[in-house]
Amino acid sequence: MRHPSNLTLAGTATLTVPLFVAESDGEIQSADYVASGATDGTKTIQLKNNTQNFNITAALTVSGIAALTKTSFVMASTNAPIRKGDVIVAIYTVTVAGTVGPGEASIDTLFQEPVGQHFGPAWAG
């Protein structure tokens, strides 16, 4: 199941932005980032399970990524199963502000439910 999230990222402020609340148990298998503008300064984005307090991805340096270019996150070694109700956030960190932020951005995650959970045991064969 895909979870696309659209957000507005300021150029000079460090932010924690909620992306979604997990509707079921599962795990984020991959994540991609794209923004409407190229960014200067030094800025990163990292996905985190805020409820269980672990990083889902490594920090992605978004400075210098061309506008409207899809870039994949690297999954963190700390990535673990997500439980229903967990709050997933993006942490946008500004180390050197520069003059241009990403503006409108999108983060798309691929969320995998455990086998058999979506349809229940009756569909297991």
N, C-alpha and C positions, 0 to 999 in steps of 0.2 A: 504494500500500500504506500503510495506517495503522499508526502506531507509538504506541499509548497507553502512557503511563508513569505509575504511581502512586508518590507520594513523600510523606514526612513532612517538613515544614519547621518548624524551631524558630522561636520568636518573636524571639530575641535574638542568634542566631549567624549569621555569614556562612558559607555552605556551597557546595561544589561537589558536585553530585549526578549520578552517571552515569545516563543515560536508556536508552541502548542502544548496541550495537555494530552498525554497518552490515553487513548480510548480503550486500550487492551494491553496485556503483557506482550513483550516482544523485544526486538533489538534493531537499532539503526545500522543498516548494512553499508550505506554510502550517503554522501551529501555533496551537493554542488552549490556554488556561489556565482552570481552574476549581478552586475550593477550598471546603472544608467550612465555613470560617469567614471572617468579614470581618476585615481586618487594620488595625491602627492603626500609628502611627510612620511611618517612611519606609523602604520596602522595594521592591526591584526583582528581577525574574528575567530572565535573558538566556540564550538558547541558543547554544552554542558547539561547534565542531568542535575537540575538545581535541587530536586527533592532528595536524591540520594547522594549528592555532592561528589560526582565524578565527571571527568572530562570524557566526552564522546569522541572528539577529534583533537588533533594537534592544532596549534594556532596557525591559521592561514594568513600569510602576509598579503594584504590586499593593496598595498601601495604599489603603483606601477602596473597593475592589471588593466589592460585596455577596456574601454567601455564596451558593454554588451558581449563580453567574452566569458564563456562558461569555464569555471575553474573548480576542480575537485578538491575536497578536503582530504587530508590523510587521517585515517581512523587512528585513534589513540590506543595504546596498549591497555589503557584503563577502561576502555569501552566494555560495558557489561549489560546484562538484560535490564530492560525497563519494565516497570510495573504499571498497571492501570492507575491513572491519576497522577503519575509523575509529571512535573513541569519541566519542559525542555526549553533552554534559553540559548541565545547567542550573546557572547560577551565581546563587544566591540571595544578594543583597547587602542587609545591614542597615545603614542609615546612622543612623537614629534608632530605637532598639529599641521604644519603646512598651511595651505590656503584652500584646498579642495577636498571635500569629502566624497564618499561614494554616491550620496544622494539616495534615490530610490534603488533598493536592492531586493534580490530574491534569493532565498535559501531553500533548496529542494532536497528533502531527505527520503530515502527508501527505507521504510519500516517493515520488518518481517515479523509476523506473528508466529508463535510456535506451531509446528505441524499439527493439524487436527483441531486447533482452537477455534478457527473461524467458523467451521461448519459443525463442530461438535463430534462426539464419538459415533453417532449414527451414520455419519458419512465416511467413516474410516474404512469401510469395505467389508 
